[in-house]
């Protein structure tokens, strides 16, 4: 079984744990890992936006953090692993409309596809897998907290009534840009930090601008914002929203913005501060930068270590739904075993780009076969050893 787990309940931290070093993308440095609580590790990893079928790029990130989690378990830590599901989103809404589905129906169908792919490729089930729609109350309470602390504002109509749009006030938080080391006033990375990023094994995706991997949220393009950098915490219903994709709040009907979800859910399950926050490299900006800002502005601590896995590429381009070059998991598994695919995705250092090709799979199968042949020979020799 690929999903054979380690015993977390009886875990005891080994001496080797003292030598564990992790690369922190927030500091661009590798440091000795010291958990907040002795013997315990809290990990939050951004999961899928369940708009369509998973491709190999999605699974690479899941396997990267599964390997890290398994190593933590092997070192004796008890790991609380939280991986969220974004089950309400502009892209889910638009694709559901195009296909004549209810938005929640589409989200559920593809959430199950992701779960099946994770299981097939040996990714351990998370300790908790919260859905965004199950934590609306947590998000509303967090937004109210940010408003009270002067870090968010509600857009009102001409009669003074709340419209349903709430934004994070970026200029109110002087530390904005600390994750990606950008100047708060200019959103530019200084020369020293740019060099540090370039030296890392993954590319920088820190540019504070629209890009093909993180298209601008329509709500973030609103002329009602006080500052161009402000981002949506809560969004009023838009033209493509289905009637039941909204909740009543003190600041008007609507649904959550992307970034507020992870702050609310990580705090719910891991508390005021925790050890590791992970995700794909493309989430570093704006998602994780905004998440860190709103979390800390709420008076909570951020994760101690931020980790980001690099992309799977196809002919040099990031494998992406938006680019239409995503290779689905069932297609890859049609001609390859789950072990070989997992080996191919896990053999390259997690911060390095992984160029996907038929040759990469051939090499992975050869390497896997060598390992299995060695284990079988060793097993036969042990069976012959006199007792």
C-alpha positions as CSV (number, residue, x, y, z in Angstrom):
1,X,0.0,0.0,0.0
2,X,1.3,3.4,-0.9
3,X,-0.5,5.0,1.9
4,X,1.0,3.1,4.8
5,X,1.2,5.5,7.7
6,X,3.6,6.0,10.6
7,X,2.3,5.8,14.1
8,X,1.8,9.4,15.2
9,X,0.4,8.6,18.6
10,X,3.5,6.8,20.0
11,X,6.0,9.1,18.3
12,X,9.1,10.1,20.2
13,X,11.5,12.7,18.8
14,X,14.8,11.2,17.7
15,X,18.3,12.7,18.1
16,X,18.4,13.2,14.3
17,X,15.6,15.8,14.6
18,X,18.1,18.2,16.1
19,X,19.9,18.3,12.7
20,X,16.8,19.1,10.6
21,X,17.3,22.2,8.6
22,X,14.5,23.9,6.5
23,X,14.7,26.6,3.8
24,X,12.5,29.5,4.8
25,X,11.3,31.5,1.7
26,X,10.4,34.4,4.0
27,X,14.1,34.8,5.0
28,X,15.8,33.3,2.0
29,X,17.8,31.2,4.4
30,X,18.2,27.7,5.7
31,X,17.9,27.3,9.5
32,X,17.7,24.6,12.1
33,X,14.1,23.7,12.6
34,X,12.8,24.2,16.1
35,X,9.1,23.5,16.6
36,X,6.9,25.8,18.7
37,X,5.9,22.9,20.9
38,X,8.4,20.2,21.8
39,X,7.7,17.0,19.9
40,X,4.8,18.5,17.9
41,X,4.7,20.1,14.4
42,X,1.8,22.1,13.0
43,X,1.7,22.3,9.2
44,X,-0.8,24.1,7.0
45,X,-0.6,23.5,3.3
46,X,-2.7,25.3,0.7
47,X,-4.8,22.7,-1.1
48,X,-6.7,22.7,-4.3
49,X,-9.1,25.1,-5.8
50,X,-11.5,22.4,-7.0
51,X,-12.5,23.9,-10.3
52,X,-11.5,21.0,-12.6
53,X,-9.5,17.7,-12.7
54,X,-6.1,17.6,-11.0
55,X,-3.0,17.5,-13.1
56,X,0.6,16.5,-12.4
57,X,1.6,20.0,-11.3
58,X,-0.9,19.9,-8.5
59,X,0.2,16.5,-7.3
60,X,3.8,17.4,-7.3
61,X,3.1,20.0,-4.6
62,X,1.1,17.5,-2.6
63,X,3.8,14.9,-2.8
64,X,6.5,17.4,-1.8
65,X,4.8,18.2,1.4
66,X,3.8,14.6,2.0
67,X,7.5,13.7,1.9
68,X,8.3,16.5,4.3
69,X,5.5,15.4,6.6
70,X,6.6,11.7,6.5
71,X,10.2,12.8,7.3
72,X,8.9,14.7,10.3
73,X,7.0,11.6,11.4
74,X,10.1,9.5,10.9
75,X,12.0,11.9,13.2
76,X,9.5,11.2,15.9
77,X,7.3,14.3,15.7
78,X,3.6,14.2,16.1
79,X,2.3,16.1,13.1
80,X,-0.9,18.0,12.8
81,X,-1.3,18.4,9.0
82,X,-4.0,20.8,7.7
83,X,-4.7,21.0,4.0
84,X,-7.6,23.1,2.9
85,X,-10.0,22.9,0.0
86,X,-11.1,26.1,-1.8
87,X,-14.6,25.1,-2.8
88,X,-15.9,28.6,-3.7
89,X,-14.1,30.8,-6.1
90,X,-14.5,32.9,-9.3
91,X,-13.1,30.2,-11.4
92,X,-15.4,27.5,-9.9
93,X,-18.4,29.8,-10.4
94,X,-17.6,30.6,-14.1
95,X,-16.9,27.0,-15.1
96,X,-20.0,25.8,-13.3
97,X,-22.1,28.3,-15.3
98,X,-20.4,27.2,-18.6
99,X,-21.2,23.5,-17.9
100,X,-24.7,24.1,-16.5
101,X,-23.8,22.9,-13.0
102,X,-24.4,24.2,-9.5
103,X,-21.2,25.7,-8.2
104,X,-21.2,23.4,-5.2
105,X,-21.9,20.3,-7.3
106,X,-18.8,21.1,-9.5
107,X,-16.7,21.7,-6.4
108,X,-17.7,18.4,-4.9
109,X,-17.0,16.4,-8.0
110,X,-13.5,17.7,-8.4
111,X,-12.7,17.6,-4.8
112,X,-13.3,13.8,-5.0
113,X,-11.1,13.6,-8.0
114,X,-8.3,15.3,-6.1
115,X,-8.8,13.0,-3.2
116,X,-8.6,9.9,-5.4
117,X,-5.4,11.1,-7.0
118,X,-3.8,11.8,-3.6
119,X,-4.7,8.4,-2.4
120,X,-3.5,6.6,-5.6
121,X,-0.1,8.3,-5.4
122,X,0.4,7.6,-1.7
123,X,-0.3,11.0,-0.2
124,X,-1.3,10.6,3.5
125,X,-4.7,12.0,4.3
126,X,-4.5,15.3,6.2
127,X,-5.3,15.4,9.9
128,X,-7.9,18.0,9.0
129,X,-9.1,19.0,5.5
130,X,-11.4,22.0,6.0
131,X,-13.5,23.4,3.2
132,X,-13.7,27.2,2.8
133,X,-17.5,27.1,2.8
134,X,-17.5,25.4,6.2
135,X,-15.7,28.3,7.8
136,X,-17.7,31.4,6.7
137,X,-18.3,32.4,10.4
138,X,-14.6,32.2,11.1
139,X,-13.9,34.5,8.1
140,X,-16.6,37.0,9.0
141,X,-15.3,37.2,12.6
142,X,-11.7,37.7,11.3
143,X,-12.9,40.5,8.9
144,X,-14.7,42.2,11.7
145,X,-11.6,42.0,13.8
146,X,-9.5,43.6,11.0
147,X,-12.1,46.4,10.7
148,X,-12.1,47.1,14.4
149,X,-8.3,47.3,14.4
150,X,-8.3,49.8,11.5
151,X,-6.8,47.5,8.9
152,X,-9.9,46.9,6.7
153,X,-12.8,49.1,5.4
154,X,-16.3,48.5,4.1
155,X,-17.4,50.0,0.8
156,X,-20.8,51.8,1.2
157,X,-23.3,53.0,-1.4
158,X,-24.5,56.6,-1.7
159,X,-27.0,56.1,1.0
160,X,-24.4,54.8,3.4
161,X,-25.4,51.2,3.2
162,X,-22.7,48.5,3.1
163,X,-22.4,47.0,-0.4
164,X,-20.8,43.7,0.5
165,X,-17.3,44.7,-0.5
166,X,-14.6,44.8,2.2
167,X,-10.9,45.5,1.5
168,X,-7.7,45.1,3.5
169,X,-6.1,48.5,3.9
170,X,-2.5,47.8,2.8
171,X,-1.0,51.2,3.8
172,X,-2.3,50.7,7.3
173,X,0.0,47.7,7.8
174,X,3.5,48.9,7.6
175,X,5.0,45.4,7.4
176,X,3.2,44.6,4.1
177,X,5.7,43.0,1.8
178,X,7.7,41.2,4.5
179,X,7.2,37.8,3.1
180,X,8.4,38.6,-0.4
181,X,10.8,41.4,0.8
182,X,9.1,44.2,-1.1
183,X,9.2,47.8,-0.3
184,X,5.8,48.7,1.2
185,X,5.6,52.0,-0.7
186,X,6.7,50.7,-4.1
187,X,6.1,47.0,-4.0
188,X,9.6,46.5,-5.4
189,X,12.1,44.0,-4.3
190,X,15.5,45.5,-3.3
191,X,18.6,44.5,-5.2
192,X,20.1,42.4,-2.3
193,X,16.8,40.4,-1.9
194,X,16.4,40.0,-5.7
195,X,19.9,38.4,-5.8
196,X,19.0,36.1,-2.9
197,X,15.9,35.0,-4.7
198,X,17.8,34.4,-7.9
199,X,20.2,32.2,-6.0
200,X,17.4,30.1,-4.7
201,X,16.5,26.9,-6.5
202,X,13.1,28.2,-7.5
203,X,12.3,31.3,-9.6
204,X,10.8,34.5,-8.1
205,X,7.1,35.1,-8.6
206,X,7.1,38.1,-6.3
207,X,6.2,40.8,-8.9
208,X,3.3,42.9,-7.6
209,X,1.4,42.8,-10.8
210,X,-1.0,40.8,-12.8
211,X,0.4,37.6,-14.4
212,X,-0.8,34.5,-16.2
213,X,-0.6,32.3,-13.1
214,X,-2.3,34.7,-10.7
215,X,-4.9,36.7,-12.7
216,X,-6.3,39.8,-11.0
217,X,-9.4,39.2,-9.0
218,X,-12.2,41.4,-10.5
219,X,-13.0,42.7,-7.0
220,X,-9.4,43.9,-6.6
221,X,-9.7,46.0,-9.7
222,X,-12.5,48.1,-8.2
223,X,-12.3,51.9,-8.4
224,X,-13.8,52.0,-4.9
225,X,-10.5,50.9,-3.3
226,X,-8.6,53.4,-1.2
227,X,-5.3,52.2,-2.6
228,X,-4.5,50.1,-5.7
229,X,-2.7,47.5,-3.5
230,X,-5.7,46.9,-1.3
231,X,-7.2,43.4,-1.7
232,X,-10.7,41.9,-1.2
233,X,-11.6,40.3,2.1
234,X,-15.3,40.0,1.3
235,X,-16.9,40.4,-2.2
236,X,-20.4,41.5,-3.1
237,X,-22.2,39.2,-5.6
238,X,-21.2,39.7,-9.2
239,X,-22.8,39.0,-12.5
240,X,-21.6,35.4,-12.8
241,X,-22.4,34.4,-9.2
242,X,-25.2,31.8,-8.7
243,X,-28.0,32.9,-6.3
244,X,-27.0,30.6,-3.4
245,X,-23.3,31.6,-3.5
246,X,-23.7,34.3,-0.9
247,X,-24.0,34.8,2.8
248,X,-25.5,37.6,4.8
249,X,-23.0,39.6,6.9
250,X,-22.9,42.9,8.8
251,X,-21.1,44.4,5.7
252,X,-23.6,43.1,3.2
253,X,-24.3,39.9,1.2
254,X,-21.4,38.2,-0.6
255,X,-18.7,35.6,-0.4
256,X,-15.2,35.4,0.9
257,X,-12.1,36.7,-0.9
258,X,-9.4,34.1,-1.6
259,X,-6.8,35.2,0.9
260,X,-9.0,35.4,4.0
261,X,-9.9,31.7,3.8
262,X,-6.5,30.4,4.7
263,X,-5.9,32.8,7.6
264,X,-9.2,31.8,9.2
265,X,-8.8,28.1,8.7
266,X,-5.1,27.9,9.8
267,X,-6.0,29.8,13.0
268,X,-9.0,27.6,13.6
269,X,-7.0,24.4,13.5
270,X,-3.4,25.4,14.4
271,X,-4.0,28.3,16.7
272,X,-2.3,31.7,17.1
273,X,1.0,30.5,15.6
274,X,2.3,27.4,14.1
275,X,5.4,25.9,12.5
276,X,5.1,25.5,8.8
277,X,3.0,27.0,6.0
278,X,3.4,25.5,2.6
279,X,2.2,25.8,-0.9
280,X,3.2,26.1,-4.5
281,X,5.6,28.7,-5.5
282,X,3.0,30.7,-7.5
283,X,1.1,31.2,-4.2
284,X,3.9,33.2,-2.7
285,X,2.6,36.5,-4.1
286,X,0.0,37.7,-3.8
287,X,-1.8,34.9,-1.8
288,X,0.7,34.2,0.9
289,X,1.9,37.8,1.2
290,X,-1.7,39.0,1.7
291,X,-2.4,36.1,4.0
292,X,0.6,37.0,6.2
293,X,-0.4,40.6,6.3
294,X,-4.0,40.1,7.3
295,X,-3.1,37.4,9.9
296,X,-0.5,39.6,11.6
297,X,-2.7,42.7,11.3
298,X,-5.4,40.7,13.2
299,X,-2.9,40.4,16.1
300,X,-2.0,36.8,15.5
301,X,1.4,35.3,14.7
302,X,2.3,34.0,11.3
303,X,3.9,30.7,10.5
304,X,7.4,30.3,11.7
305,X,8.6,28.8,8.4
306,X,7.2,29.3,4.9
307,X,8.0,26.6,2.3
308,X,7.2,26.7,-1.4
309,X,7.5,23.9,-3.9
310,X,8.5,24.7,-7.5
311,X,6.6,23.9,-10.6
312,X,6.3,21.1,-13.0
313,X,7.0,22.4,-16.4
314,X,6.2,21.2,-19.9
315,X,8.6,22.3,-22.6
316,X,9.8,25.1,-20.3
317,X,6.3,26.4,-19.4
318,X,4.6,26.0,-16.1
319,X,2.0,23.2,-16.2
320,X,-1.1,25.1,-15.6
321,X,-4.9,25.0,-16.1
322,X,-4.8,28.6,-17.3
323,X,-2.2,27.7,-20.0
324,X,-4.1,24.5,-21.0
325,X,-1.0,22.3,-20.8
326,X,-1.9,20.4,-17.7
327,X,-1.4,16.6,-17.9
328,X,-4.1,14.8,-16.0
329,X,-3.3,12.1,-13.4
330,X,-5.3,9.3,-15.0
331,X,-3.6,9.9,-18.4
332,X,-0.2,9.5,-16.8
333,X,-1.2,6.5,-14.7
334,X,-2.6,4.7,-17.8
335,X,0.9,3.7,-18.8
336,X,2.8,4.0,-15.5
337,X,2.6,2.6,-12.0
338,X,1.7,4.9,-9.1
339,X,5.1,4.2,-7.6
340,X,7.0,5.3,-10.7
341,X,4.9,8.5,-11.0
342,X,5.4,9.3,-7.3
343,X,9.2,8.7,-7.7
344,X,9.3,11.0,-10.7
345,X,7.5,13.8,-8.8
346,X,9.5,13.3,-5.6
347,X,13.0,12.6,-6.9
348,X,13.8,16.2,-7.8
349,X,14.5,18.7,-5.0
350,X,11.2,20.3,-4.1
351,X,12.4,23.9,-4.8
352,X,13.8,23.0,-8.3
353,X,11.8,23.1,-11.5
354,X,10.7,19.6,-12.7
355,X,10.6,19.3,-16.5
356,X,8.0,16.6,-17.3
357,X,8.7,14.3,-20.2
358,X,8.5,10.6,-21.3
359,X,12.2,10.3,-20.7
360,X,11.8,11.5,-17.1
361,X,9.3,8.6,-16.6
362,X,11.7,6.1,-18.2
363,X,14.5,7.2,-15.9
364,X,12.2,7.0,-12.9
365,X,11.1,3.5,-13.7
366,X,14.7,2.4,-14.1
367,X,15.7,3.9,-10.8
368,X,12.7,2.4,-9.1
369,X,13.4,-1.0,-10.6
370,X,17.0,-0.9,-9.3
371,X,15.8,-0.1,-5.8
372,X,13.2,-2.9,-5.8
373,X,15.8,-5.4,-7.2
374,X,18.2,-4.5,-4.4
375,X,15.5,-4.9,-1.8
376,X,14.4,-8.3,-3.2
377,X,18.0,-9.5,-3.3
378,X,18.6,-8.3,0.3
379,X,15.4,-10.0,1.4
380,X,16.5,-13.3,-0.1
381,X,19.9,-13.1,1.5
382,X,18.3,-12.4,4.9
383,X,16.0,-15.4,4.5
384,X,19.1,-17.6,3.9
385,X,21.0,-16.3,6.9
386,X,21.3,-19.1,9.5
387,X,19.5,-18.5,12.8
